[in-house]
Amino acid sequence: MGKNNMFLKMVQLIHTISKGDFKEAVKKIRELVDNVNYDDLCEITKNIGMIPENIEHDSSEEKMYSKASDIILARCFRELGLAARALDERADSADILAESIRGYNYSLVADAKCFRLSRTAKNQKDFKVSNLSDWRGSENEYAVLVAPYFQYPQTKSQIYSKALEHNVCLLTWEHLSLLLKYNVKETEIFSLESLWNASQMMARDKKLAYANAQMCFLPKMDELIAKKIGIDMPRYHQDLEKYKTFILYRGRCEIGFWEKEIEKIKEYSREKAIEELIAAKKLNEKIGAIKGYLSKLKTQE
């Protein structure tokens, strides 16, 4: 990623502000995302599904990155012609709310998912399809999950049967990138509603809904996206292949990050290595937790 890459600038901002007040940090991320130009938004959208390895796992930075993905997804929906906003932090609720403003009278809730390239084992709980359906409530017609294309299970999974059962649209960051690339927008004569309702339409196919309910249906989503864009499938697959090439490039960047970390570790003194190992295993935190529990017992004596 080049020095002028807006995604890289956003990640650097996350590193800078994540240790401070969360609400203030969110405000700064929102300002950045809401003010980037269209090309920069497309660049960020292409990257956002892959969490950089320099974002520490389970950290304030990772939490901020996740919030940034919500804000980016809301901006994408707005570019598609909907009114959309990322919601404030609330437990057990959707992260994004969007609604049609072109007279189609529907609204949707959405959830943005991002994964590290180093994380391989993912299951249906990582995607929260059933939760997203519940978060739709009685006032929103549709539920949309957005995750990296090649991080979805590529053969079969319960997430597909659950999406069919609960009418949750399984969309990808690559799909969004293509919709943005071709300037697709909902208008008074062009509706995107059938896209959000894709799983219900596919559930009408008895062969898919019963015998093959857990089979990956992303190819069917590809066909729907290509139709909305107005391109044929060979052209669509050419575009998708470019994203594969880009992911390979990002993968080499992430490998480079860890290779540099390995070289740093090789230069550690014995004392430094022991210190880092104790910290990595969180041994002092575990001792502190046990002591805290025991102290509570003592006060009850």
C-alpha positions in Angstrom: 0.0 0.0 0.0 1.5 3.3 -1.1 2.1 6.3 1.2 -0.8 8.2 -0.2 -3.3 5.3 0.3 -6.3 6.7 2.2 -6.9 3.3 3.8 -3.4 3.4 5.2 -4.0 6.9 6.5 -7.1 5.7 8.2 -5.2 2.9 9.9 -2.6 5.3 11.1 -5.3 7.5 12.5 -6.7 4.5 14.4 -3.3 3.8 15.9 -3.1 7.5 17.0 -6.5 8.0 18.6 -7.6 4.6 19.9 -6.0 5.0 23.3 -8.1 8.2 24.0 -11.8 8.8 24.6 -13.8 6.3 22.4 -16.6 8.8 21.5 -14.1 11.4 20.4 -12.1 8.9 18.4 -15.3 7.7 16.7 -16.1 11.3 15.8 -12.6 11.7 14.2 -13.0 8.5 12.2 -16.5 9.6 11.1 -15.1 13.0 9.9 -12.4 11.3 7.9 -14.8 8.7 6.2 -17.6 11.2 5.6 -15.2 13.7 3.9 -13.1 11.4 1.7 -13.7 11.7 -2.0 -15.4 8.9 -4.0 -12.2 7.3 -5.3 -10.7 7.2 -1.8 -13.9 5.6 -0.4 -13.7 2.9 -3.1 -10.0 2.3 -2.1 -11.0 2.0 1.6 -13.9 -0.3 0.8 -11.6 -2.6 -1.2 -9.3 -2.9 1.8 -11.5 -2.7 4.9 -12.6 -6.3 5.0 -9.0 -7.4 5.8 -7.9 -6.3 9.3 -4.2 -5.3 9.1 -1.9 -7.5 11.2 -0.4 -4.3 12.9 -3.8 -3.8 14.6 -3.3 -5.7 17.8 -5.8 -8.5 18.4 -8.6 -7.9 21.0 -7.4 -4.3 21.6 -8.8 -0.8 21.6 -7.4 -0.4 18.1 -9.3 -3.5 16.9 -12.5 -2.1 18.5 -12.0 1.2 16.7 -11.3 -0.6 13.4 -14.6 -2.4 13.7 -16.4 0.8 14.4 -14.7 2.4 11.3 -16.0 -0.5 9.2 -19.5 0.3 10.3 -19.1 4.0 9.4 -17.6 3.0 6.0 -20.5 0.6 5.3 -23.0 3.4 6.2 -21.2 5.7 3.7 -21.4 3.0 1.0 -25.1 2.7 1.5 -25.5 6.5 1.1 -23.5 6.3 -2.1 -25.9 3.7 -3.3 -28.7 6.2 -2.8 -30.0 5.2 0.6 -30.2 7.2 3.8 -27.9 5.4 6.2 -26.0 5.9 9.5 -23.8 3.9 11.8 -25.6 3.5 15.2 -24.1 4.3 18.5 -22.7 1.5 20.6 -25.6 -0.6 21.9 -25.5 -4.2 23.1 -27.5 -6.8 21.1 -28.4 -4.5 18.2 -27.5 -3.9 14.6 -24.6 -1.6 13.8 -26.1 0.2 10.7 -29.5 1.4 9.8 -30.4 2.3 6.2 -33.6 3.2 4.4 -34.9 4.0 0.9 -35.5 7.6 0.1 -36.7 7.1 -3.4 -40.3 6.1 -2.6 -39.8 2.3 -2.2 -40.7 2.5 1.5 -38.3 -0.1 3.0 -35.5 0.0 5.6 -32.8 -2.4 6.5 -30.3 -3.2 9.3 -26.8 -4.2 8.5 -23.7 -5.7 10.1 -20.1 -5.2 8.9 -17.6 -8.1 9.3 -13.8 -7.8 8.9 -11.3 -10.6 9.4 -7.5 -11.0 9.5 -5.9 -13.0 6.7 -4.2 -14.9 9.5 -7.5 -16.1 10.9 -8.5 -19.3 9.1 -11.0 -21.0 11.5 -14.4 -19.3 11.2 -17.8 -20.7 12.0 -21.4 -19.6 11.8 -21.1 -17.7 15.2 -18.5 -15.4 13.6 -21.2 -14.2 11.1 -24.2 -13.9 13.5 -26.8 -14.5 10.8 -29.5 -15.3 13.3 -28.7 -12.3 15.5 -28.9 -10.0 12.5 -32.3 -11.3 11.6 -33.5 -10.7 15.2 -32.0 -7.2 15.2 -34.2 -6.3 12.2 -37.2 -6.2 14.6 -40.7 -5.5 13.4 -39.9 -2.1 11.8 -37.2 -3.0 9.3 -37.9 -5.2 6.3 -34.4 -6.4 5.5 -31.1 -7.5 7.1 -27.8 -7.4 5.3 -24.5 -9.0 6.4 -21.3 -7.7 4.7 -18.1 -9.7 5.0 -15.0 -10.4 2.8 -16.0 -12.5 -0.2 -13.3 -15.2 0.2 -13.7 -15.4 4.0 -17.2 -16.7 3.6 -17.2 -20.6 3.5 -16.8 -21.4 -0.1 -18.5 -24.8 -0.2 -21.1 -25.3 2.5 -22.1 -23.9 5.9 -25.0 -23.4 8.2 -24.8 -19.7 7.5 -26.3 -20.2 4.1 -29.3 -22.3 5.4 -29.8 -19.7 8.2 -29.7 -16.9 5.6 -32.3 -18.6 3.5 -34.4 -19.4 6.6 -34.3 -15.9 8.1 -34.0 -13.9 4.8 -30.6 -12.3 5.6 -28.8 -10.9 2.5 -25.2 -12.2 2.4 -23.2 -9.4 0.7 -19.5 -8.9 0.4 -17.1 -6.0 0.5 -16.1 -7.0 -3.0 -19.8 -6.7 -4.1 -20.0 -3.2 -2.6 -16.7 -2.3 -4.3 -18.1 -3.3 -7.7 -21.4 -1.4 -7.1 -19.4 1.7 -6.2 -17.0 1.2 -9.2 -19.9 1.2 -11.6 -21.7 4.0 -9.8 -24.8 2.0 -9.1 -27.5 4.1 -7.3 -31.1 3.6 -6.3 -33.3 6.0 -8.1 -37.1 6.6 -8.7 -36.9 4.1 -11.6 -34.2 1.7 -10.3 -34.7 -0.1 -7.0 -32.1 -2.1 -5.1 -34.8 -3.8 -3.0 -34.5 -7.1 -4.8 -30.8 -7.2 -3.8 -31.6 -7.0 -0.1 -34.4 -9.5 -0.5 -32.1 -12.0 -2.4 -32.2 -14.8 0.2 -36.0 -14.9 0.2 -36.1 -15.2 -3.6 -33.5 -18.0 -3.5 -35.4 -19.7 -0.7 -38.3 -20.2 -3.2 -36.0 -22.5 -5.1 -37.0 -25.8 -3.4 -33.9 -27.6 -4.6 -31.8 -25.0 -2.9 -34.0 -24.5 0.1 -34.1 -28.2 1.0 -31.6 -30.6 -0.4 -28.8 -28.1 -0.7 -29.7 -25.5 1.9 -26.2 -25.3 3.3 -24.5 -24.9 -0.1 -22.6 -21.7 -0.8 -24.9 -19.5 -2.9 -22.4 -16.7 -3.5 -22.4 -17.5 -7.3 -26.1 -16.6 -7.3 -25.4 -13.4 -5.5 -22.7 -12.7 -8.1 -25.3 -13.1 -10.9 -27.6 -10.7 -9.1 -24.9 -8.1 -8.6 -23.8 -8.3 -12.2 -27.5 -7.8 -13.3 -27.8 -4.7 -11.0 -24.5 -3.3 -12.5 -25.6 -4.2 -16.0 -22.5 -6.3 -17.0 -22.2 -9.9 -18.3 -20.8 -12.6 -16.2 -17.4 -12.9 -18.0 -16.8 -9.2 -17.3 -18.0 -9.7 -13.7 -15.5 -12.6 -13.2 -12.7 -10.5 -14.7 -13.4 -7.8 -12.0 -13.6 -10.4 -9.2 -10.3 -11.9 -10.4 -8.7 -8.5 -9.9 -9.8 -8.6 -6.2 -8.1 -11.9 -5.8 -4.9 -10.4 -7.2 -5.3 -7.5 -4.7 -5.8 -9.9 -1.8 -2.6 -11.7 -2.8 -0.8 -8.4 -2.7 -2.3 -7.5 0.7 -1.3 -11.0 1.9 2.3 -10.4 1.0 2.2 -7.1 2.9 0.8 -8.8 6.0 3.4 -11.6 5.8 6.1 -8.9 5.5 4.8 -7.3 8.8 5.2 -10.6 10.7 8.6 -11.3 9.1 9.9 -8.0 10.4 8.4 -8.9 13.9 10.3 -12.2 13.8 13.6 -10.3 13.0 12.9 -7.9 16.0 12.3 -10.9 18.3 15.6 -12.5 17.2 17.4 -9.5 18.4 15.9 -9.6 21.9 18.1 -10.1 24.9 17.3 -13.1 27.2 15.7 -10.7 29.7 13.6 -9.0 27.1 12.5 -12.3 25.6 11.4 -13.6 29.1 9.5 -10.3 29.7 7.7 -10.5 26.4 6.7 -14.2 26.9 5.3 -13.4 30.4 3.3 -10.5 28.9 2.1 -12.6 26.0 0.8 -15.4 28.2 -0.8 -12.7 30.5 0.6 -14.5 33.5 0.6 -11.5 35.9 -3.0 -10.8 34.9 -4.0 -14.4 35.7 -2.2 -14.2 39.1 -4.0 -10.9 39.8 -7.4 -12.4 38.9 -6.8 -15.3 41.4 -5.6 -12.9 44.1 -8.7 -10.8 43.6 -11.0 -13.8 43.9 -9.2 -15.0 47.0 -9.4 -11.6 48.6 -13.2 -11.6 48.2 -13.3 -14.9 50.0 -11.3 -13.5 52.9 -13.7 -10.7 53.4 -16.5 -13.2 53.7 -14.9 -15.1 56.5 
